[in-house]
Amino acid sequence: MTTSPDNIVLEITPEVLLKAYACGIFPMAESAEDPGLYWIEPERRGVLPLDAFHVPRRLARLVRQDRFDIRVDTAFADVLDGCAMPAPDRQRTWINHRIRQLYLNLAELGHAHSVEVWLDDELVGGLYGVRLNGAFFGESMFSRVRDASKVALVHLVGRLRLGGFALLDAQFITDHLSQFGAVEISRRQYQAQLETALGVNSATLPSGQIDGETILSAVNPR
């Protein structure tokens, strides 16, 4: 990972942030209490190949049951706040005030999106990320009930495939993402994939209701 005191971000706008993403760079904070931001450019990048995404059998059954109501961009700020809350597997968060405001601004510009998981009209999980042409940069996810974030991820991948996206950037590999087929690639490989994805000008993220069977068919077409 490339980060140093020289990478501290003193001033940043949504437009600067989009240019950074286009170069393969993204900001993070040391903690929610740290007001500073740092540019991050990992030596090894985690990606979720859209043409080789694996859905475990039990999770596929859950998605197919349509137990949850999946919505897109109806509660972006709430998803952001959910991702910023401590969790059993994440006691600290890197989402500070500046991060929150920047991504809220990106959402207003149509470049940041949330996939939300609702149960009985209560937000129980979701994820958010940044869209730039045919690339989607996953930022964070959260769950308040079992498997909610996993269902959000499956729905995201299905919608990305339906929308013609070419890249799903996961930034870093975790055990959680490895079960879905996430792989780690070199910076050079990532830059090549990113360049291809940025050349896809026709990609769109479907926002309407899509049932689980359609999502699974998009993820793993026969």
N, C-alpha and C positions, 0 to 999 in steps of 0.2 A: 504494500500500500504506500502511495506517495502522499506524505503529509509532513509538514514541518512548520515552524513559526513563520517562515516566509509565505506559507499558504493561507495565512489568516485572512479572512474576507472582511475588509473594512466597510465597504459599501457595495450593495448588490440590489439589482432591480429584477423584476420578472424577465425582462428582455435579456439581461446579462445571464440570468440563470438558464434560459433556453439555449443561448449560445454555448454555455458550458456543457449542457447535456449533449449538444450536437458535436462537441469535441471529445465526449467520453468522460467528462468530469462532473462530479456532483458535490453538493455541500453537506456537511454534517457538523454537529456540535458535540463537545465532549460530554455534556449532560444537559438536562432541562434547565439547570441553574446557571450554566455557563452562557453568557451573552454572545460569545464569539462563535464564528463559523469558520470551517476549514474546508478547503478544496481537497477532494479525495479522487485519486486516479489509481485504482488497484493494479498491481502487476499482473494478477490473475483475476479474471472476471467471472462471476457466476451468471449463467444464462439458463433459461428454461426453453429448450428447443420446442417450437410450436408444432413441428411435425413429428415429435417423438415424446409428447407429454404422456405420462403414465398415470392413469386413474386406478387406484387400488379397488378391488372388487367390492368391498363393503361400502366404500365411499360412493362408488358408482350406483349402488342400490339406493343410497340415501338421496343422491342427486335426482335419480329417476322418480323417486317418491314425491318430489315437489313438496316436501314438508315445510320448507321455508319459502317466503316471498322474497324474490331477488329484485332489487331496484338499482338503478344507476343514477348517480348525481342528484339524489333527492335530499341527502343529508351529509354533504361533504364535510362540513365543519364538525359534525358529530363523529364521523368516522375518524377524522384527524385527531380529535380529542380521545377517542377510544384507543387509538394506537399509541397515544402519549401516556396512557395510564399504566402504572406498574402491573405486572402479571406474574403468576408463579414462575414462569420461565424467563421473565424479563423484569428484574427489580428496578432497573434504571432505564431511562429513555433519553434519546438524543434530540427529541423534538422540543426545542425551546421556543420562546416567543417569536423570535425572528423567523425561524423555520415555519412556524404556524402561519404567520402573516404572509410570507412569500408564497406558500402553496395555496392559501386562500385567494391571493391575487391571481395565481396561475389558473385556478378554477374559474374565476370570473372571466378570464380571457379564453376559456375553453381548452386549456392545455393540461389541466389536471382533472382527474376523474376518480370517483369512488364507486365501488361495487359493494352494495349493502345487503346484508342478510337480516331479514325481519321475521319475527315470530309473534303472532297475535298482536301485530302493530307495534312491537317493541324491537328496537335495533339491538341485535344480539351478536353481531360480528360484521366484518367487512375488511376491505383493503382500499388503498389509494395509490395512485401513481401519476406519472407525467406522460402525455402523449405528444409525439413529435413526428409528423408524417407517418411512416410505417413502423415506428419504434414505440414501444411502451416500456417505461422505466418504472418497475415496481418499487415502491418505497417502504410500505409497512402494512401489517395486517393485525387484526385482533379478534378474539373470541370471548363471548360471555357464556356461551353454551357449547357443548362438545361439537367439534367438527365444523363450526360456523365459518371459520376463516378458510378451511379447506374447501368447503362448498363455494365460497366466494371466489377462490382461485380457479376452480374448475369452470365456473361461469365466466370468469374473465378470459381464460384461454379459449373457450368456445366462442365468445364474442370477438376476440381478436382474430380467430381463424375465419369467422363469418365476415369480418370487416376487412380482410385482406392485409393484415399486419404481417411483418416479416421478422420482428425481433421482440422478445420479452426479456428484458434485462432484470436479473435478480440481484445484481451487485455483488453479494457474497453468498457462498454456499452454506447452508445449515442442514442439520439432520432432518428438519421439518421439510425442507425443499428437496432433499435428495430422494425422498420416496416418490417424488413426481418425475424424476428423470433429470433433475438439474445437473449441469456439468460446469466444470471450470475450464476456461479457455485463456489463452495468452492475450496480452494487450493487443498484439498485432492481429490476431484472429478476431478479437472483438471489434477493433476498428474497421476491419473489412466487412463484418456483418452489419455494423452500424451504418457504414457508408451505403450499403445496399438498401437498408431499411429507410434511410433518409431520402432515398430516391423514389420511394413509393408515395406518390402524392395523392393517391385515390383511397387510401385507407380511412375507414370510418368505424367508430365504436358504436354498435347498435345499443340503443338505450331502452327499447321497449321490452315488454314482457316476453320471455322466451322460456318454454318449458324445459325441464331437465332432459327429456329424451332427445330433443333437438340439439341441446348443448352437447350431450355426449356423442351424438352423431357427428357434430362438427369437430369435436376434439379427436375422435378416432373414426374417420370416415371409412366405410367398407368399400 
